Amino acid sequence: LGAVSGENVHILELPIHQGSVCDGKRVKDIPWPENCLVVSLRKGMRVSIPHGTTRLSSGDILVVVTERGVDPKVERLCAAEELESTPH
């Protein structure tokens, strides 16, 4: 995870993990928080500007610009979901 911070703006480089909210979804179908902008996508050695119909996959790397306080929400969208144990 890489990050560059200004006073109110953060630039994040986030890997998409298998099983995350982003994995297998199109950009427009992800519940991005307000004040979040997805600016680039790296798939292997190819870098592109993602559009709403771009499908994300585990192993992809997103570059996202957010305001202070929004970045943890974006990180959770890209992180692997933890399995919750429920009593039987």
N, C-alpha and C positions, 0 to 999 in steps of 0.2 A: 504494500500500500504506500503510495507516494502522495505527498500533499505540498502545495505551495500556499502560503497564507498572506493575505493583505489584512488591513484593519477589519474589513467587513466581508471580504470575499475569499473563498477557498477554492483552489483548483485541485481536484482529487483524481488520482489514477487508480481505478478499482478493478480488480479481477472479478469476473463472474464465476461463482462457485457452483458446482453441480448441486441441484436441488434448491437453489435460491429462487426467490420470487422472479428474478429476471431470466433465469435459465429457460430457454425454449419459447420465450414470449416476444411479441413484437414490441418495439419501443412505445407505441401508442397505447398498448394494453397494460402497461406497468403504472401503478399508482404513484407516480413521482410526486414528491412534496412540492409545495409552492416555492418559488425562488430557487429552482434547480434547472440547469441547462446542460443537456448531454451534447458535448461538442465534437467528440471523435470516438471511433471504434477501431480497435486493432484486432484482426483475426489472423493469427499467425504473423506473417511478415507484411500483410496488407493493412493499410490504414485508410479509413474512409470517414465521411461525415454521415452519421446515421440519420435516417428519416423515420417517420412513423411506422412504415411497413417493414423496416429492417428487423430481422429476427436475431435475437441475442442467444448465445450458447455458452455453456461452461467453457472456460479457458479464454474467452474474449476479454479484452481489456478496454474499459470505458474511461474517457476523460470527461469529468463533470465539473461544472462551475456552480458553486452554491454560496448562499449567504451564511454567515456565522450561525451556528446552531442547527442548520439543516443537514450538515454532512453526516451525523450519526444515522439519520433516517435513511439517507441514500446508501450508506454502507450496509445497513441491514437488508436492503433490497438485493444487494449483490452477494451477501454472505450465505453460506450454507445454512439451511434450516436445521435447528437442533431438534432431535426427536424428543418429544415430551413423553415421559412415562406416566401412564394413567393406571390407577388401581383397577384390578379386575374383580 
